[in-house]
Amino acid sequence: LMELQSGISLGFNLTRVGSEQTVLIDGALDDSTLTARSSIESPDVDGEILVKVKDSSLYAPGTFLKVRITGADMYDLTAEPSV
């Protein structure tokens, strides 16, 4: 059952690659990666959107950022700020 769900999740996440999303910044994972979520990710339940930036200290938790989704796995998405 988990294998089936993982495939469904990956398939859905792959459909989002290339799209632009507005995300809410939850915090910084490290100096160059923000953790964020869009309106369809629930905190502590769904995967995260990992946003690659030059300096994560420039982005405050609780603020919104427009991003482009650049990659996907079964649970998480990767993104970069939209220009």
C-alpha positions in Angstrom: 0.0 0.0 0.0 2.8 2.4 0.9 4.5 1.6 -2.5 1.3 2.5 -4.3 0.9 5.8 -2.4 4.6 6.7 -3.0 4.1 6.3 -6.7 0.9 8.5 -6.6 2.8 11.1 -4.6 5.7 11.2 -7.0 3.5 11.4 -10.0 1.6 14.3 -8.6 4.8 16.1 -7.6 6.3 15.6 -11.0 3.3 17.4 -12.6 4.3 20.5 -10.6 7.9 20.7 -11.9 8.2 23.9 -14.0 5.3 25.6 -12.4 5.4 28.9 -10.4 4.0 28.8 -6.9 3.7 31.3 -4.1 5.1 29.7 -0.9 5.1 30.5 2.7 8.6 30.4 4.2 8.8 28.2 7.3 12.5 28.6 8.1 16.0 27.8 6.9 17.4 24.3 6.6 20.9 25.7 6.1 22.7 28.8 4.7 21.4 28.2 1.2 18.1 26.3 1.6 14.7 27.5 2.8 11.9 25.2 3.9 8.5 26.4 2.6 5.1 25.2 1.7 2.4 26.2 -0.8 -1.3 26.4 -0.1 -1.7 22.6 -0.8 1.0 21.4 1.7 -0.1 21.0 5.3 2.5 21.7 8.0 3.9 18.6 9.7 1.8 16.3 7.4 2.9 16.8 3.8 6.3 17.2 2.2 8.2 20.4 2.0 9.3 22.7 -0.8 13.1 23.2 -0.4 14.0 26.6 -2.0 17.7 27.1 -3.0 18.8 30.6 -2.4 22.2 32.4 -2.1 21.7 33.5 1.5 18.8 32.1 3.6 19.2 34.8 6.3 17.7 37.3 3.9 14.3 35.5 4.1 12.2 35.7 7.2 9.9 32.9 8.3 6.2 33.8 7.7 6.8 35.7 4.5 5.7 34.8 1.1 7.9 34.1 -1.9 7.2 33.4 -5.5 9.2 30.3 -6.7 9.6 28.0 -9.7 9.5 24.3 -9.0 12.7 22.7 -10.3 12.6 19.1 -9.1 10.5 16.5 -7.3 10.8 13.3 -5.3 8.2 11.2 -3.6 7.6 13.7 -0.8 9.5 17.0 -1.3 9.9 19.5 -4.1 12.9 21.7 -4.9 12.5 25.2 -6.1 14.3 28.5 -6.7 13.0 32.1 -6.4 11.2 33.3 -9.5 12.7 36.4 -11.2 
